Amino acid sequence: MIRSAALIFFSALVAAAQVDPDYVIPKENPHASPDDLQRGQRLFLGHCASCHGPAGEGGRGASLARPRLPRAPDDPALFKVIRDGLPGTEMPAAWVMINREIWQVAAYVRTLGRVAEERLSGDRGRGEAIYRGKGNCVQCHSITGHGGAFGPELTEIGSRRSATYLRAALLEPDSAVPEGFLQVRLTARDGRRLTAIRLNEDTFTIQIRDLASGILSFRKQDLKELLKDWGKSPMPGVRGALSDAEVADLVAYLAFLRGAK
């Protein structure tokens, strides 16, 4: 009896958390009153600000303080992004919100776009030259499929990260390690020592990406040592290697990268 009651209670919680899949999405936000905006702000600060920043300035998540959101040009598209998330990215589905709350968050997000975009002092043309030359970024990062695969892909980095975040990532890489990104150091029984990025891991094996050797797989029983450097980035900071002006140029270039127009 107790078990049955628990199952019923759990099922009710799950049902309450699920968004109605048959909901017909209106063309305009039906919940955009001043009271809705206040509620949307509270929901945003509780569920979204940790990634997008309290003012939508961006961080781990995309900057939302923009007049136009590339993935959500209209109200229905923004509703779907919040409700369903973006597969293949760090943006999760809002499974704990009901439709009204999703609309309230969407209404608040639209107000963030009225904030002026950050003015950048750097020159993106010079920044691209630094990216491909002096900065040697292309060795580890790729843009539209060109470049290395050791670090995160950067084709849309300007739409996912604010200029403030990008500057911090360049100067102090350990302060801006992407969620789920893990550097490992391992010693194999054959004597090999590798510092690499973990791609996948289970109880018995681990797959890594090494800058020199590419993708490798090891059985854990074949390792003498496996160390996990949580919060550590393999990217060298550019402080001292680039001047302040060159950092500003590189940030301007990276902030410009927003994928297909």
C-alpha positions, 0 to 999 in steps of 0.5 A: 500500500505504501509503495503504491501510494509512493508511486502515485505521488511520484507519477503526479510530480512527474506529470506536473513537471512535464510540459504538454506536448500537444500545446499549441504555441501562439504567435505572440507571448500571451503572458507579458504583463508587468506582473508576468515580467516580475515573475519571469525575472524571478524565474530567470534569476533562479533557473537561468542566471547561473549560466546566462548572467543575472543581466543576460550578459552571458557566461557559460551560456549565451549572451541574451542582452541583444536585440535579436537572438539568432536561435529565437528570432520570434516569440514561438521560437524563444518559447521552444528554446526554453521549453525544449533546450538545445540538443548538443549544447549546454542549454537544458530543457525547462522541464520544471516549468509549466507553459505560463512560466516559460512564457514569463521567462521569455517575456523577461528575456526579451527585455534584456535585449533592449540593453545596449551591446557591449562596445569593443575597443579591439579590431577584429581583423587584427584579432583574426590575424592573432588567432591564426598567427601569434596566438596559435589558437588554430592548433587546438580550436576549430572554426567551421571545421578548420583547425584543431580538435583538442579545445572547444569548437569556436564557430558560434562562440560569440553568440554563446559567450560574452566579451567579458567571459572571453577576456577572462578565458584568455587571461585566466583559463582556469576561471572559465572551464566549460561544464563537463570539460575535464583534463586528465593525466595518466600513466600507462603500464607501458610507460606512456605519460599523457595529459589529455582531455576526457571524452568518455569514461565508464567503470572499466575504460576511458577515452581521451583526446591527446593533442599529439596522438588524437583519440585514444582508449585505455582499459583502466586495468592497464593504467598505473595512474589516472589523475583528474584535474577538475577545474583545470584548463590545458589552455595556456593563458595569454597574459604576458604573451599578448599585449593588452591591445592584442588581447582586445583585438582577439576578443573582438574577433572571437565575439564576432564569431556567431555561426551562419548568419 
